[in-house]
Amino acid sequence: MSLVDRYDTALFDLDGVIYLGPAAVPAAPGALAALRATDTRIGFVTNNASRHPDVVAEHLQDLGITASADDVITSAQAMARLLADRIVPGSPVLVLGAPYLREELVAQAQIVPVASAQDAPVAVVQGLSPDMTWADLCDATAAIHAGATWYATNTDSTRPTDQGNLPGCGAAVNAIRIAVPHDPIVAGKPFPPLMRETLRRLDARHPIFVGDRTDTDIAGANAVGIDSMLVFSGAHGPADLWIADADHRPTHLGLDVADLLRPVREVRLDTTTAECGTQRISVDTDGYHHHGVVSDEQSWADAHWALAKLHWRLVDGGARVPDPGATGLPDRPVRQEAA
């Protein structure tokens, strides 16, 4: 029985899970095709409020992944739902963001976009736009001081590009936050609105969310009470796993999305040991100890999952814990490509 057999829907973050900049994560196209063959519902969930779902779906198709716009749920859509529930149709709203965000808010929340704080907006919606200026940020801040409710599509401080990490929406949010006495209402992960919108649109009853970050993806899944899998194909690695508190811990661990099609990575725990597959971690007064031979990536992941589970048990029990990084586990083995 594979892990995905436990669920009716598989939800995916995009960058670091399905693709890395312009290229697909190597396992993703084949794994997604295999998942669709099992009739698992698929959803792609993104904090990006500047790209229309059609554009995202086209990018996925170019990478060899079957996708339609209906499979893509964005923070712009979640923001439109938030505004539709909170403000009167026809209300003036100052929107800082890409044209797609503005179009979504007009179509779904029936706002009237305005250009300045002088137009007395009832809300400021902040997304990411490459054309945003310092004057725009100051004008939005003035509107918030005048009483406009502040919303942000997401608080991601950086965004990955083929030129490296560049400032994200969260960087611009922080620029305003310096000058106002409260945080914005946020639509994107790890906050619940985007995940709730995803579950509603896909009619997902028992989903699993797959992400590469504990602070946005895993925390976002935990915020709405659904299972998750952290994959090591993107931003976060073992050290992020060990330090995660209860709100940031995944239900499952995988190397990449293909682990949805493998058996569940189970850990057997007692007071001083944890076993996963052929890997065992023990703890005593001298620290953590690794027992077993790491022969491939899967056994490496087994060892780190056992270590995380044992470490969390000790942390939650209030014990003085050793440094998981001193366990002596080898580096991740290099994947052997098929001939």
C-alpha positions in Angstrom: 0.0 0.0 0.0 1.4 3.4 -1.0 1.2 6.5 1.1 -1.2 8.3 -1.3 -3.7 5.4 -0.9 -4.6 6.9 2.4 -5.8 10.2 0.8 -8.3 11.3 -1.8 -6.4 14.5 -2.9 -2.8 15.4 -3.2 -2.0 19.1 -2.9 1.4 20.5 -3.9 3.4 23.6 -3.4 5.2 24.5 -6.6 8.7 25.8 -6.4 11.0 23.3 -4.7 8.4 20.6 -5.0 7.2 20.4 -8.6 9.9 22.7 -10.2 13.1 24.5 -9.4 12.9 27.7 -11.3 12.6 26.9 -15.0 13.2 23.1 -14.6 11.1 20.3 -13.2 12.1 18.4 -10.1 13.4 15.3 -11.8 10.8 12.9 -10.1 7.8 15.2 -10.5 6.5 14.6 -14.1 6.5 10.8 -13.7 5.1 10.9 -10.2 2.3 13.3 -11.2 1.4 11.1 -14.2 1.3 8.0 -11.9 -0.9 9.8 -9.3 -3.4 10.9 -12.0 -3.5 7.2 -13.1 -4.8 6.3 -9.6 -7.6 8.9 -9.9 -6.1 10.9 -7.1 -7.3 14.5 -7.3 -4.4 17.0 -7.8 -4.1 20.6 -6.8 -1.3 23.1 -7.1 -1.3 25.7 -4.4 0.7 28.9 -4.7 1.3 32.0 -2.7 2.1 33.8 -5.9 -0.7 36.3 -6.6 0.8 37.7 -9.8 0.5 34.8 -12.2 -2.9 33.7 -13.6 -3.8 30.0 -13.1 -3.7 29.7 -16.9 -0.1 30.8 -16.9 0.9 28.4 -14.1 -0.9 25.5 -15.9 0.9 26.3 -19.1 4.3 26.3 -17.3 3.5 22.9 -15.8 2.5 21.6 -19.2 5.8 22.8 -20.7 7.5 20.7 -18.0 5.6 17.6 -19.1 3.0 17.7 -16.3 -0.7 17.5 -17.1 -2.5 20.5 -15.5 -5.4 22.8 -16.2 -6.2 26.2 -14.7 -8.8 24.5 -12.5 -6.0 22.6 -10.8 -4.2 25.8 -9.7 -5.3 27.8 -6.6 -3.6 31.1 -5.9 -3.4 33.5 -3.0 -5.2 36.0 -5.3 -8.2 33.8 -5.3 -8.0 33.4 -1.6 -7.8 37.1 -1.2 -10.9 37.6 -3.4 -12.8 35.2 -1.1 -11.6 37.2 2.0 -12.7 40.5 0.6 -16.1 39.1 -0.7 -16.8 38.0 2.9 -15.7 41.2 4.5 -16.5 44.3 2.5 -19.5 45.6 0.6 -19.5 45.1 -3.2 -18.5 48.3 -4.9 -16.2 49.4 -2.1 -13.1 51.4 -3.1 -9.9 49.4 -2.6 -6.2 50.4 -3.1 -4.5 47.4 -4.8 -0.7 47.2 -4.9 0.1 44.2 -7.1 0.1 42.7 -10.5 -2.8 43.1 -13.0 -4.0 39.5 -12.3 -4.5 40.3 -8.6 -6.6 43.4 -9.5 -8.6 41.4 -12.0 -9.4 38.6 -9.6 -10.5 41.1 -6.9 -12.8 42.9 -9.3 -14.3 39.8 -10.7 -14.8 37.8 -7.5 -15.1 40.4 -4.8 -16.6 43.2 -6.9 -14.3 45.9 -5.6 -13.6 49.2 -7.2 -9.8 49.7 -7.6 -8.6 53.2 -6.7 -5.3 54.8 -7.4 -4.5 56.6 -4.2 -5.1 57.1 -0.5 -6.8 60.3 -1.5 -9.7 58.2 -2.9 -10.6 57.0 0.6 -10.2 53.3 0.1 -11.8 51.0 2.8 -9.0 48.5 2.3 -5.4 48.2 1.0 -4.5 44.9 -0.7 -0.8 44.3 -1.0 0.7 41.8 -3.5 3.9 41.6 -5.4 4.6 43.8 -8.5 7.9 44.6 -10.1 6.5 48.0 -10.9 5.8 48.9 -7.3 7.5 52.1 -6.2 8.5 53.6 -2.8 5.8 56.2 -3.4 3.2 53.4 -3.8 4.3 52.0 -0.4 4.1 55.4 1.3 0.6 56.0 -0.2 -0.6 52.6 1.0 0.8 53.4 4.4 -1.1 56.7 4.5 -4.3 54.9 3.6 -3.9 52.4 6.4 -3.2 55.3 8.9 -6.5 56.8 7.6 -8.4 53.7 8.5 -8.2 51.3 5.6 -8.0 47.6 6.5 -4.6 46.2 5.5 -4.5 42.9 3.6 -1.5 41.0 2.1 -1.5 38.1 -0.3 1.5 36.5 1.4 4.5 37.3 3.6 7.2 35.4 1.8 10.3 37.5 2.3 12.1 36.1 -0.8 11.2 34.5 -4.1 13.4 32.0 -6.0 14.4 33.0 -9.5 17.1 31.9 -12.0 19.1 34.9 -10.7 18.9 33.6 -7.1 16.6 34.7 -4.3 15.1 38.1 -4.8 12.9 40.2 -2.5 9.4 38.8 -2.2 6.1 40.2 -1.2 7.0 40.0 2.4 9.9 42.4 2.0 7.4 45.1 0.8 5.0 44.1 3.6 7.8 44.7 6.1 8.4 48.1 4.7 4.9 49.2 5.6 4.9 47.2 8.9 7.7 49.5 10.2 5.3 52.4 10.0 2.0 51.0 11.2 1.1 49.4 14.6 -0.4 46.1 13.4 0.1 43.2 11.0 -1.9 42.7 7.8 -4.6 40.1 7.3 -2.8 37.5 5.2 -4.3 35.2 2.6 -1.4 32.9 1.7 0.4 30.1 3.5 1.0 29.6 6.4 -2.3 31.4 7.2 -5.5 29.4 6.7 -7.4 31.3 3.9 -5.5 29.9 0.9 -5.7 26.3 2.2 -9.4 26.7 3.0 -10.0 28.0 -0.5 -8.1 25.1 -2.0 -10.1 22.5 0.0 -13.4 24.2 -1.1 -12.5 24.5 -4.7 -11.3 20.9 -5.0 -13.9 19.4 -2.7 -11.1 17.6 -0.9 -12.3 15.5 2.0 -9.1 13.8 3.1 -6.1 15.5 1.5 -2.3 15.5 2.0 -0.3 18.6 1.3 3.3 18.3 0.0 5.8 21.1 0.5 9.4 21.8 0.9 9.2 24.4 3.7 8.2 23.8 7.3 7.4 27.5 7.9 4.9 28.0 5.1 3.8 24.6 3.6 3.8 22.4 6.7 2.6 25.1 9.0 -0.1 26.0 6.5 -1.4 22.4 6.4 -1.3 22.1 10.2 -3.3 25.4 10.5 -6.3 23.8 8.8 -5.8 20.3 10.3 -4.7 18.3 7.3 -1.8 15.8 6.9 1.4 16.9 5.2 4.7 15.6 3.7 7.9 17.5 3.8 10.1 16.8 0.8 13.9 17.4 0.6 13.8 18.5 -3.0 13.7 22.2 -2.3 14.4 24.8 0.4 14.4 22.9 3.7 16.5 20.0 4.9 17.2 17.8 8.0 18.2 20.7 10.3 14.8 22.4 9.6 13.1 19.2 10.5 14.8 18.7 13.8 14.1 22.2 15.1 10.4 22.2 14.1 8.0 22.8 16.9 4.6 21.1 16.9 3.0 23.6 14.5 5.7 23.1 11.9 6.1 19.3 12.0 5.0 17.2 9.0 3.0 14.0 9.2 5.3 12.3 6.7 8.8 12.7 5.2 9.9 12.2 1.6 12.8 12.8 -0.7 10.5 14.2 -3.4 6.9 13.8 -4.6 7.6 10.3 -5.8 7.5 9.1 -2.2 3.7 9.5 -2.3 3.8 6.3 -4.4 6.0 4.4 -2.0 5.0 2.7 1.3 4.6 4.9 4.3 7.9 5.7 6.1 7.0 4.3 9.6 9.0 4.9 12.7 9.0 2.5 15.7 9.7 4.5 18.9 10.5 3.6 22.5 12.0 5.8 25.3 15.6 5.8 24.0 15.5 4.5 20.4 13.8 5.0 17.1 13.8 2.7 14.1 12.8 3.3 10.5 13.5 0.7 7.9 17.0 -0.6 8.5 18.0 2.5 10.3 18.1 3.0 14.1 18.9 6.0 16.3 19.5 5.7 20.0 20.2 8.3 22.7 22.1 8.2 25.9 24.0 10.7 28.1 26.6 11.0 25.4 24.1 12.1 22.7 22.4 10.5 19.7 24.0 7.5 17.9 23.3 6.2 14.5 23.1 2.4 13.9 22.8 1.0 10.4 24.3 1.4 6.9 23.1 4.3 4.7 23.3 2.7 1.3 21.1 5.1 -0.7 18.9 8.1 -0.5 15.9 6.2 0.9 17.9 4.8 3.9 19.4 8.2 4.5 15.8 9.7 4.7 14.8 6.8 7.0 17.6 7.7 9.4 16.7 11.3 9.5 13.0 10.6 10.0 13.9 8.3 13.0 16.2 11.0 14.4 13.5 13.7 14.1 10.8 11.5 15.7 13.1 10.6 18.7 14.3 14.2 19.0 10.7 15.5 19.1 9.7 13.0 21.7 12.5 14.2 24.0 11.9 17.9 23.3 8.1 17.5 24.0 8.9 15.6 27.2 11.0 18.5 28.5 14.3 16.5 28.4 17.7 18.1 27.9 18.4 17.1 24.3 21.7 16.7 22.5 22.5 18.3 19.2 21.0 16.2 16.4 23.7 17.5 14.0 26.3 15.6 16.0 24.8 12.2 15.3 27.4 11.3 12.8 24.9 10.6 10.0 26.6 10.7 6.5 25.8 13.2 3.9 23.0 12.5 1.5 24.2 9.9 -1.0 24.4 11.0 -4.6 21.5 9.6 -6.6 22.5 7.0 -9.1 20.8 7.7 -12.4 19.5 4.8 -14.4 21.6 3.9 -17.4 
